Amino acid sequence: MFAHLVQSTLFAGAAWLLVLSMRRNRARARYAIWLTASLKFLVPFALLVSAGAHLRWRVAPAIPTRAKTFVRHQADTTAGTAIAPYLRIPATRNELITPLAPYLFAVWFSGCAFILTRRSIEWRRIATLANKATPFPRRQRWTAFSIMACNESLEPGVFGIVNPVLLLPANIEDRLTPAQLNAVIAHELFHVERRDNLTASLHVLVEAIFWFHPLVWWIGARLVEERERACDEAVIESGNEAYAYAEGILNVCKYYVQSPSLCVAGVTGSNLRNRIEQIMSRHKTQNLRTGKKLSVAFAAIAVVVTPLFIGVINGKRLLAQPAPILNFDVASVKPGDPNIKESSMLIQPGGHFTTTNASLQRLIGFAYDVRNNQIAGGPVWLKSATFDIEAKPGPGVDVPAGPRGAPKVRSMVQSLLADRFKLTLHRESREQQIYELVVDKSGPKLKIAADSETRRPQGLQLGRGELTGMAAPLSLLAIQLSQQLGYSVIDKTGLSGNYDFKLAWTPDAPAPGGRADGSSLPSPSDSSGPSIFTAIREDLGLRLQAAKGPVEVIVIDHVEKPKEN
């Protein structure tokens, strides 16, 4: 929001400089510039950047790997991967919200509601007068809109957006001469042609949303000023006598009350003295010359095209990167044995990568560091077909031992999938089922790690049905729970610091597996026995509750079964 306000403020400043260079030109051109500055508050540049990001082309991508924290695993080739996978710490928006946010929202909402209520009351008052008005008896050449007479001492004004109506005081013919009345009605006719009531309503919306920004109110005053001058210029150019027109405006000010609504285009708005002086001086305004027209057009196009172009570039950079550079020197891919139930995935010293009965879904999850629910699309055999892979990097590729070597292996597996499986995919955000880690009613059962114990290992140690935390933050626990459940787990406990804890559960108890279709999560109460849900509540004093939220997923565009070699 702050960035959007800064952008809109700078945009309004640029509009002011452009208006200064056009002070000798027609008011309608300056009005268009101020209207654009007003509407800019409703259109963040980020929206255009996002639209540009969707104008992307798809190739075999390599989704970038982010900064991660590792968890030490004990070898278990039956239950899962016997490597040290890198885990993503999700940055939640709730972590960035200050405690003052609810109060600030309440203040903003109160101001917005006050302005909208006030404008609605004004609008309903004019609508009541319009409903009680009768057709104006005088028949003129004005047939573009209905002319109605009301008994209120209200200045002439156009009411309505879809079917505008000109409201005139019933005794106005006694106050104005025919020439003066013709000029005043001509002024209102040009308001209708320019659709000033519609644009005024749009700016009222801007004022209601951004009421706290003083520049919004200043732009509103400029809009009223330029729209009245634009109609004044049109009235004089249409052949009406300047003296009669000026006298008509003064008589309206003398005998009638100005309309209370900004959405009713009247005749007495803006600085009256300056308007009368300009009308009487009969100063001829200049049309925009070709050079200035081109400059304004170029600026307008740049405002729209530049954010779109940035979005396209970022989309190309983030969503459609070229294939990874690292490759295995030798790779063998064979179908897995359906009679073997065990499945394993190992990284051996030197970057030697082997799998046994590993599904393509599992391979993609490892290569792009995502869970099953973050993989969408693909053929039906994505989960059922398994593969035995043995791949070795070339002698010139240095793969560090342990977790530090995993990023390079992931990159090489990405190349393998693109080359042998013809895999192409892209990344996007989708609303999916997630879990929120919260404090249980019984309270947390966690031991705060002592500050003096800094030399001992810090992090998580995972075994079969067992998770031990050593001076670990709960955000790291949420990450590991995401791996175990196959769903994103967001830490909403509000507990900071590092903790020692031990979590033990029955691995064979039913637990929700990762599903790419984003279907509803099973209730923790559906699990029988000492499930991970029960263990979290009894051992840690925490609880997992189902929710929905944005989840980053990769969508498979194309994949093929590899040829055996």
C-alpha positions as CSV (number, residue, x, y, z in Angstrom):
1,M,0.0,0.0,0.0
2,F,2.8,2.4,0.9
3,A,4.5,1.8,-2.5
4,H,1.2,2.4,-4.3
5,L,0.7,5.7,-2.4
6,V,4.2,6.8,-3.3
7,Q,3.7,5.9,-7.0
8,S,0.3,7.8,-7.1
9,T,1.9,10.8,-5.4
10,L,4.8,10.9,-7.9
11,F,2.3,10.4,-10.8
12,A,0.2,13.4,-9.6
13,G,3.4,15.5,-9.4
14,A,4.2,14.6,-13.0
15,A,0.6,15.4,-14.0
16,W,0.9,18.9,-12.3
17,L,4.1,19.6,-14.3
18,L,2.3,18.5,-17.5
19,V,-0.6,20.8,-16.7
20,L,1.7,23.7,-16.2
21,S,3.0,23.3,-19.7
22,M,-0.6,23.3,-21.0
23,R,-2.0,26.4,-19.2
24,R,-2.6,28.2,-22.5
25,N,-4.3,25.2,-24.0
26,R,-7.9,24.1,-23.7
27,A,-9.2,23.2,-20.2
28,R,-10.6,19.9,-21.4
29,A,-7.0,18.6,-22.0
30,R,-5.9,19.7,-18.5
31,Y,-9.1,18.1,-17.1
32,A,-8.2,14.8,-18.7
33,I,-4.8,14.8,-17.1
34,W,-6.1,15.5,-13.7
35,L,-8.7,12.8,-14.1
36,T,-6.0,10.3,-15.0
37,A,-4.1,11.3,-11.9
38,S,-7.2,10.6,-9.9
39,L,-7.9,7.2,-11.4
40,K,-4.2,6.3,-10.9
41,F,-5.1,5.9,-7.2
42,L,-7.4,3.0,-8.2
43,V,-5.0,1.2,-10.4
44,P,-1.7,0.2,-8.7
45,F,1.3,-0.3,-11.0
46,A,1.7,-3.7,-9.4
47,L,-1.6,-4.8,-11.0
48,L,-0.2,-4.0,-14.5
49,V,3.1,-5.7,-13.6
50,S,1.1,-8.8,-12.6
51,A,-0.8,-8.7,-15.8
52,G,2.4,-8.5,-17.7
53,A,3.8,-11.5,-15.9
54,H,0.9,-13.6,-17.2
55,L,1.9,-12.7,-20.8
56,R,4.6,-15.3,-20.6
57,W,5.8,-18.1,-22.8
58,R,6.6,-21.6,-21.5
59,V,9.8,-23.6,-21.9
60,A,11.4,-26.3,-19.8
61,P,11.8,-24.3,-16.6
62,A,14.0,-24.5,-13.6
63,I,12.1,-23.0,-10.7
64,P,14.6,-21.1,-8.6
65,T,15.7,-22.5,-5.3
66,R,15.4,-20.1,-2.4
67,A,17.3,-19.8,0.8
68,K,16.7,-22.8,2.9
69,T,17.4,-24.4,6.3
70,F,18.3,-28.1,6.5
71,V,17.0,-30.9,8.8
72,R,19.1,-33.9,9.6
73,H,17.5,-37.3,8.8
74,Q,18.2,-40.8,9.8
75,A,18.4,-43.2,6.9
76,D,15.1,-44.8,6.2
77,T,14.7,-46.0,2.6
78,T,11.3,-47.5,3.1
79,A,9.5,-44.5,4.5
80,G,11.0,-41.8,2.5
81,T,14.1,-40.1,1.1
82,A,17.4,-40.9,2.8
83,I,19.0,-37.5,2.0
84,A,19.1,-34.2,3.8
85,P,16.5,-32.3,1.8
86,Y,16.4,-28.5,1.9
87,L,13.2,-27.0,3.3
88,R,11.6,-23.7,2.6
89,I,10.6,-21.4,5.4
90,P,7.3,-19.8,4.2
91,A,7.1,-16.1,4.8
92,T,3.6,-15.4,5.9
93,R,1.9,-12.1,5.5
94,N,0.7,-12.3,9.1
95,E,4.3,-12.0,10.3
96,L,4.5,-8.6,8.7
97,I,1.3,-7.2,10.1
98,T,1.8,-4.9,13.0
99,P,-0.3,-5.0,16.2
100,L,-1.7,-1.6,15.2
101,A,-3.2,-2.9,11.9
102,P,-6.7,-3.5,13.3
103,Y,-6.9,-0.1,14.8
104,L,-5.6,1.6,11.6
105,F,-8.1,-0.4,9.6
106,A,-10.9,0.8,11.9
107,V,-9.8,4.4,11.5
108,W,-9.7,4.1,7.7
109,F,-13.0,2.3,7.5
110,S,-14.7,5.0,9.7
111,G,-13.4,7.7,7.4
112,C,-14.4,5.8,4.3
113,A,-17.9,5.1,5.6
114,F,-18.4,8.7,6.7
115,I,-17.6,10.1,3.3
116,L,-19.8,7.5,1.4
117,T,-22.6,8.1,3.8
118,R,-22.4,11.9,3.4
119,R,-22.4,11.7,-0.4
120,S,-25.3,9.2,-0.3
121,I,-27.4,11.6,1.8
122,E,-26.6,14.5,-0.6
123,W,-27.4,12.3,-3.6
124,R,-30.7,11.1,-2.1
125,R,-31.8,14.7,-1.4
126,I,-31.3,15.7,-5.0
127,A,-33.0,12.5,-6.2
128,T,-36.0,13.4,-4.0
129,L,-36.2,16.8,-5.7
130,A,-35.9,15.2,-9.2
131,N,-38.8,12.8,-8.4
132,K,-41.0,15.8,-7.4
133,A,-40.0,18.0,-10.3
134,T,-42.4,18.7,-13.2
135,P,-41.5,19.2,-16.9
136,F,-40.1,22.7,-17.6
137,P,-42.9,24.6,-19.5
138,R,-40.6,26.4,-21.9
139,R,-39.9,24.6,-25.1
140,Q,-36.4,25.2,-26.4
141,R,-34.1,23.5,-28.9
142,W,-32.6,21.5,-26.0
143,T,-33.6,17.9,-26.6
144,A,-30.5,16.0,-25.5
145,F,-31.9,15.6,-22.0
146,S,-35.0,16.2,-19.9
147,I,-35.5,19.6,-18.4
148,M,-37.5,19.6,-15.2
149,A,-38.6,22.4,-12.9
150,C,-38.4,22.2,-9.1
151,N,-39.7,24.5,-6.4
152,E,-36.5,24.5,-4.4
153,S,-34.1,27.5,-4.6
154,L,-31.3,25.4,-6.0
155,E,-29.0,26.4,-8.8
156,P,-29.4,24.8,-12.3
157,G,-27.6,21.4,-12.4
158,V,-27.5,18.1,-14.2
159,F,-28.5,15.1,-12.0
160,G,-28.0,11.5,-12.9
161,I,-25.5,9.4,-14.8
162,V,-27.3,7.0,-17.1
163,N,-30.4,9.2,-17.8
164,P,-29.3,12.7,-16.8
165,V,-31.9,15.3,-16.0
166,L,-31.5,19.1,-15.9
167,L,-33.1,20.6,-12.8
168,L,-34.1,24.2,-13.1
169,P,-35.7,26.4,-10.5
170,A,-39.4,27.0,-11.4
171,N,-39.0,30.8,-11.3
172,I,-35.7,31.0,-13.2
173,E,-37.3,32.7,-16.3
174,D,-38.2,35.6,-14.0
175,R,-34.6,35.9,-12.9
176,L,-32.7,35.4,-16.2
177,T,-33.2,36.9,-19.6
178,P,-33.7,34.5,-22.5
179,A,-30.1,35.0,-23.7
180,Q,-28.8,34.3,-20.2
181,L,-30.9,31.2,-19.7
182,N,-29.9,29.8,-23.1
183,A,-26.2,30.2,-22.1
184,V,-26.8,28.5,-18.7
185,I,-28.6,25.6,-20.3
186,A,-25.8,25.3,-22.9
187,H,-23.3,25.0,-20.1
188,E,-25.3,22.1,-18.6
189,L,-25.6,20.5,-22.0
190,F,-21.9,20.3,-22.3
191,H,-21.7,18.7,-18.8
192,V,-23.9,16.0,-20.2
193,E,-21.9,15.5,-23.3
194,R,-18.7,15.3,-21.3
195,R,-20.2,12.8,-18.8
196,D,-19.0,14.9,-16.0
197,N,-21.3,13.3,-13.4
198,L,-19.7,9.9,-14.1
199,T,-16.2,11.2,-13.7
200,A,-17.1,13.1,-10.6
201,S,-18.6,10.0,-9.1
202,L,-15.3,8.1,-9.8
203,H,-13.3,10.7,-8.0
204,V,-15.8,10.6,-5.0
205,L,-14.8,6.9,-4.8
206,V,-11.1,7.8,-4.8
207,E,-11.8,10.4,-2.0
208,A,-13.6,7.8,0.0
209,I,-10.9,5.2,-0.2
210,F,-7.9,7.5,0.1
211,W,-9.5,10.2,2.3
212,F,-6.3,10.4,4.4
213,H,-4.2,11.6,1.5
214,P,-4.4,15.4,1.1
215,L,-3.4,15.2,-2.6
216,V,-6.7,13.5,-3.4
217,W,-8.7,16.5,-2.2
218,W,-6.4,18.9,-4.1
219,I,-6.9,16.9,-7.3
220,G,-10.7,17.0,-6.7
221,A,-10.6,20.9,-6.6
222,R,-8.5,20.9,-9.8
223,L,-11.1,18.7,-11.5
224,V,-14.0,21.0,-10.6
225,E,-12.0,24.0,-11.8
226,E,-11.0,22.5,-15.2
227,R,-14.4,21.0,-15.9
228,E,-16.2,24.3,-15.4
229,R,-13.7,26.1,-17.5
230,A,-14.0,23.5,-20.2
231,C,-17.8,24.1,-20.3
232,D,-17.3,27.9,-20.3
233,E,-15.0,27.6,-23.3
234,A,-17.5,25.4,-25.1
235,V,-20.4,27.8,-24.4
236,I,-18.5,30.8,-25.8
237,E,-17.3,28.8,-28.9
238,S,-20.9,27.7,-29.6
239,G,-22.0,31.3,-30.3
240,N,-23.4,32.5,-27.0
241,E,-22.7,36.1,-26.0
242,A,-20.0,36.3,-23.4
243,Y,-21.6,39.3,-21.5
244,A,-25.0,37.5,-21.3
245,Y,-23.4,34.3,-20.2
246,A,-21.3,36.0,-17.4
247,E,-24.4,37.9,-16.2
248,G,-26.4,34.7,-16.2
249,I,-23.8,33.0,-13.9
250,L,-23.8,36.0,-11.6
251,N,-27.6,36.0,-11.4
252,V,-27.6,32.3,-10.6
253,C,-25.2,32.9,-7.8
254,K,-27.3,35.9,-6.6
255,Y,-30.7,34.1,-6.4
256,Y,-29.9,30.4,-5.9
257,V,-28.1,28.1,-3.6
258,Q,-25.2,26.0,-4.9
259,S,-25.9,22.2,-5.2
260,P,-24.5,20.3,-2.1
261,S,-23.5,17.3,-4.2
262,L,-20.2,17.1,-6.1
263,C,-21.8,14.6,-8.4
264,V,-24.3,17.2,-9.7
265,A,-22.8,19.3,-12.4
266,G,-23.9,22.9,-11.9
267,V,-22.9,26.2,-13.3
268,T,-21.3,28.1,-10.4
269,G,-18.4,25.8,-9.5
270,S,-14.7,26.7,-9.3
271,N,-13.2,30.2,-8.7
272,L,-16.0,32.4,-9.9
273,R,-13.9,35.6,-10.3
274,N,-11.3,33.9,-12.5
275,R,-14.1,32.3,-14.6
276,I,-15.9,35.6,-15.2
277,E,-12.6,37.3,-16.1
278,Q,-11.7,34.7,-18.6
279,I,-15.2,34.7,-20.1
280,M,-15.2,38.5,-20.5
281,S,-11.7,38.7,-21.8
282,R,-12.7,36.3,-24.6
283,H,-9.2,34.9,-24.4
284,K,-8.9,32.2,-27.1
285,T,-7.3,29.0,-26.0
286,Q,-5.0,27.1,-28.2
287,N,-5.5,23.6,-29.4
288,L,-2.7,21.1,-28.6
289,R,0.0,21.2,-31.3
290,T,1.2,18.1,-32.9
291,G,4.4,17.9,-30.8
292,K,2.6,18.3,-27.6
293,K,-0.1,15.8,-28.6
294,L,2.6,13.3,-29.3
295,S,4.3,14.0,-26.0
296,V,1.1,13.4,-24.1
297,A,0.3,10.3,-26.1
298,F,3.8,8.9,-25.5
299,A,3.5,9.6,-21.7
300,A,0.1,7.9,-21.6
301,I,1.4,4.8,-23.4
302,A,4.6,4.7,-21.3
303,V,2.5,4.7,-18.1
304,V,0.7,1.6,-19.2
305,V,3.3,-0.2,-21.2
306,T,6.2,0.2,-18.8
307,P,4.7,-1.9,-15.9
308,L,3.4,-4.5,-18.4
309,F,6.9,-4.7,-19.9
310,I,8.4,-5.1,-16.4
311,G,5.9,-7.9,-15.7
312,V,6.8,-9.7,-19.0
313,I,10.5,-9.5,-18.2
314,N,10.0,-10.7,-14.6
315,G,7.7,-13.4,-15.9
316,K,10.3,-14.6,-18.4
317,R,13.0,-14.5,-15.7
318,L,11.0,-16.2,-12.9
319,L,8.5,-18.4,-14.7
320,A,10.3,-19.6,-17.8
321,Q,14.0,-19.9,-17.2
322,P,16.2,-21.9,-19.5
323,A,17.1,-25.5,-18.6
324,P,19.7,-25.9,-15.8
325,I,23.3,-25.9,-16.8
326,L,24.3,-28.8,-14.6
327,N,23.9,-32.3,-16.1
328,F,24.7,-35.8,-15.2
329,D,27.5,-37.3,-17.2
330,V,26.0,-40.8,-17.2
331,A,22.3,-41.6,-16.5
332,S,20.3,-44.8,-16.7
333,V,16.5,-44.7,-16.4
334,K,14.5,-47.9,-16.2
335,P,11.0,-48.8,-15.2
336,G,10.6,-49.9,-11.6
337,D,9.6,-53.3,-10.4
338,P,5.9,-53.3,-9.5
339,N,6.5,-56.3,-7.2
340,I,8.8,-54.4,-4.9
341,K,7.0,-52.2,-2.4
342,E,10.0,-50.4,-1.1
343,S,11.0,-47.0,-2.5
344,S,14.2,-45.1,-2.0
345,M,16.1,-42.1,-3.2
346,L,19.8,-41.6,-2.3
347,I,22.6,-39.2,-2.8
348,Q,25.9,-41.0,-2.5
349,P,29.3,-39.4,-2.2
350,G,30.4,-37.4,-5.3
351,G,26.8,-36.6,-6.3
352,H,26.0,-40.2,-7.4
353,F,22.1,-40.2,-7.5
354,T,20.1,-43.4,-7.3
355,T,16.4,-44.2,-7.0
356,T,14.5,-47.4,-6.6
357,N,10.8,-47.5,-7.5
358,A,10.5,-43.7,-7.3
359,S,7.4,-42.2,-8.9
360,L,7.7,-39.2,-11.3
361,Q,5.8,-37.2,-8.7
362,R,8.4,-37.9,-6.1
363,L,11.2,-37.1,-8.6
364,I,9.6,-33.7,-9.4
365,G,9.1,-33.0,-5.8
366,F,12.7,-33.5,-5.0
367,A,14.1,-31.7,-8.1
368,Y,12.0,-28.6,-7.5
369,D,11.8,-28.9,-3.7
370,V,8.0,-29.0,-3.5
371,R,5.5,-31.2,-1.8
372,N,2.9,-33.4,-3.5
373,N,0.1,-30.9,-3.1
374,Q,2.3,-28.4,-4.9
375,I,2.3,-30.4,-8.1
376,A,-0.7,-30.0,-10.4
377,G,-1.5,-31.4,-13.8
378,G,0.3,-34.3,-15.5
379,P,-0.8,-37.7,-16.7
380,V,-2.5,-40.4,-14.6
381,W,0.8,-42.4,-14.3
382,L,2.5,-39.5,-12.5
383,K,2.0,-41.3,-9.2
384,S,1.7,-45.0,-10.3
385,A,4.6,-45.5,-12.6
386,T,7.9,-45.9,-10.9
387,F,11.5,-45.7,-12.1
388,D,15.0,-46.9,-11.2
389,I,17.6,-44.3,-11.9
390,E,21.3,-44.4,-11.6
391,A,23.1,-41.1,-12.5
392,K,26.6,-39.9,-12.0
393,P,28.0,-36.3,-12.6
394,G,31.0,-35.8,-14.7
395,P,34.5,-35.6,-13.3
396,G,34.6,-31.8,-13.5
397,V,31.5,-31.3,-11.4
398,D,32.2,-30.8,-7.7
399,V,29.4,-31.9,-5.5
400,P,30.0,-31.2,-1.8
401,A,29.1,-34.0,0.7
402,G,26.0,-33.8,2.8
403,P,23.3,-31.2,2.6
404,R,25.5,-28.6,0.8
405,G,25.6,-30.8,-2.3
406,A,21.8,-31.2,-2.6
407,P,21.2,-28.0,-4.6
408,K,23.6,-29.2,-7.3
409,V,22.0,-32.6,-7.4
410,R,18.5,-31.1,-7.7
411,S,19.7,-29.0,-10.6
412,M,21.1,-32.0,-12.4
413,V,17.8,-34.0,-11.7
414,Q,15.9,-31.0,-13.3
415,S,18.1,-31.4,-16.4
416,L,17.5,-35.2,-16.4
417,L,13.7,-34.7,-16.2
418,A,13.7,-32.2,-19.0
419,D,15.9,-34.4,-21.2
420,R,14.6,-37.9,-20.6
421,F,11.0,-37.2,-19.5
422,K,10.5,-34.1,-21.8
423,L,9.2,-32.3,-18.8
424,T,8.0,-28.7,-19.2
425,L,6.2,-26.8,-16.4
426,H,5.4,-23.4,-14.9
427,R,4.8,-22.0,-11.5
428,E,1.7,-20.2,-10.2
429,S,-0.1,-19.4,-6.9
430,R,-3.3,-21.2,-6.1
431,E,-5.8,-21.2,-3.2
432,Q,-5.5,-24.6,-1.5
433,Q,-6.1,-26.3,1.7
434,I,-3.4,-25.8,4.3
435,Y,-2.8,-26.4,8.0
436,E,-2.3,-23.7,10.7
437,L,-0.1,-24.6,13.7
438,V,-1.7,-23.0,16.7
439,V,-1.4,-23.3,20.5
440,D,-3.8,-25.9,22.0
441,K,-6.3,-25.0,24.8
442,S,-4.1,-26.8,27.3
443,G,-1.1,-24.5,26.5
444,P,2.3,-25.3,25.0
445,K,4.5,-28.1,26.4
446,L,7.8,-26.8,25.0
447,K,11.1,-26.3,26.8
448,I,12.9,-23.1,25.9
449,A,16.5,-23.8,24.9
450,A,19.1,-22.3,27.2
451,D,21.1,-19.4,25.7
452,S,24.3,-21.0,27.0
453,E,23.9,-24.1,25.0
454,T,25.0,-22.7,21.7
455,R,27.7,-25.2,20.8
456,R,25.4,-28.2,20.5
457,P,23.7,-29.0,17.2
458,Q,20.7,-26.8,16.4
459,G,17.8,-27.9,14.2
460,L,15.6,-31.0,13.8
461,Q,16.5,-34.7,13.7
462,L,14.0,-36.9,11.9
463,G,13.6,-40.7,12.4
464,R,10.8,-43.1,11.6
465,G,7.8,-41.7,13.5
466,E,10.0,-39.5,15.6
467,L,11.1,-35.8,15.4
468,T,13.5,-34.2,17.8
469,G,14.0,-30.5,18.1
470,M,17.3,-29.1,19.3
471,A,17.1,-25.3,20.0
472,A,14.7,-25.2,17.0
473,P,12.2,-22.4,16.2
474,L,8.6,-23.4,15.6
475,S,8.8,-22.1,12.0
476,L,11.3,-24.9,11.3
477,L,8.9,-27.4,12.9
478,A,6.1,-26.1,10.6
479,I,8.3,-26.8,7.6
480,Q,9.0,-30.3,8.7
481,L,5.3,-31.0,9.4
482,S,4.6,-29.8,5.8
483,Q,7.0,-32.5,4.6
484,Q,5.3,-35.1,6.7
485,L,1.7,-34.2,5.9
486,G,2.2,-33.2,2.3
487,Y,0.4,-29.9,2.9
488,S,1.7,-26.4,3.7
489,V,1.8,-25.8,7.5
490,I,1.9,-22.2,8.6
491,D,3.2,-21.3,12.1
492,K,0.5,-19.2,13.8
493,T,1.4,-20.0,17.4
494,G,2.9,-16.5,18.0
495,L,5.7,-18.2,20.0
496,S,9.2,-16.9,19.3
497,G,12.5,-18.2,20.4
498,N,14.1,-21.7,20.1
499,Y,12.8,-24.8,21.8
500,D,13.8,-28.3,22.7
501,F,11.1,-30.9,22.1
502,K,10.5,-34.5,21.0
503,L,7.5,-35.6,18.9
504,A,6.7,-39.3,18.5
505,W,3.8,-40.8,16.5
506,T,2.9,-44.0,14.7
507,P,3.9,-43.7,11.1
508,D,1.5,-46.4,9.9
509,A,-1.5,-44.5,11.3
510,P,-3.6,-42.9,8.6
511,A,-2.6,-39.4,7.8
512,P,-3.5,-37.1,4.9
513,G,-1.3,-37.6,1.9
514,G,-0.4,-34.8,-0.5
515,R,-3.0,-34.3,-3.2
516,A,-2.4,-32.0,-6.1
517,D,-6.1,-31.3,-6.7
518,G,-6.4,-29.2,-3.6
519,S,-9.4,-31.2,-2.3
520,S,-10.6,-30.8,1.3
521,L,-8.3,-31.9,4.1
522,P,-9.4,-34.8,6.3
523,S,-10.2,-33.8,9.9
524,P,-7.5,-34.7,12.4
525,S,-10.2,-36.6,14.3
526,D,-10.5,-39.0,11.4
527,S,-7.1,-40.4,12.2
528,S,-7.1,-43.5,14.3
529,G,-4.4,-44.4,16.9
530,P,-1.5,-42.2,17.9
531,S,-1.4,-40.2,14.8
532,I,0.9,-37.2,14.2
533,F,-2.1,-34.9,15.0
534,T,-2.5,-36.5,18.5
535,A,1.2,-36.4,19.1
536,I,1.4,-32.7,18.3
537,R,-1.4,-32.0,20.8
538,E,-0.2,-34.3,23.6
539,D,3.6,-34.0,23.3
540,L,3.9,-30.3,22.3
541,G,0.6,-28.7,23.5
542,L,0.0,-27.4,19.9
543,R,-2.7,-28.2,17.4
544,L,-3.2,-28.4,13.6
545,Q,-6.3,-26.8,12.2
546,A,-7.5,-26.9,8.6
547,A,-7.6,-23.6,6.7
548,K,-7.2,-22.2,3.2
549,G,-4.5,-20.0,1.8
550,P,-2.3,-19.2,-1.3
551,V,0.1,-22.0,-2.1
552,E,2.9,-21.9,-4.7
553,V,2.4,-24.8,-7.1
554,I,4.1,-26.0,-10.2
555,V,1.8,-27.0,-13.1
556,I,3.0,-29.7,-15.5
557,D,2.5,-28.7,-19.1
558,H,4.0,-31.7,-20.8
559,V,5.7,-35.0,-19.8
560,E,6.5,-38.3,-21.5
561,K,7.6,-41.7,-20.4
562,P,11.3,-42.1,-21.0
563,K,12.8,-44.7,-23.2
564,E,14.6,-47.5,-21.3
565,N,18.4,-47.5,-21.5
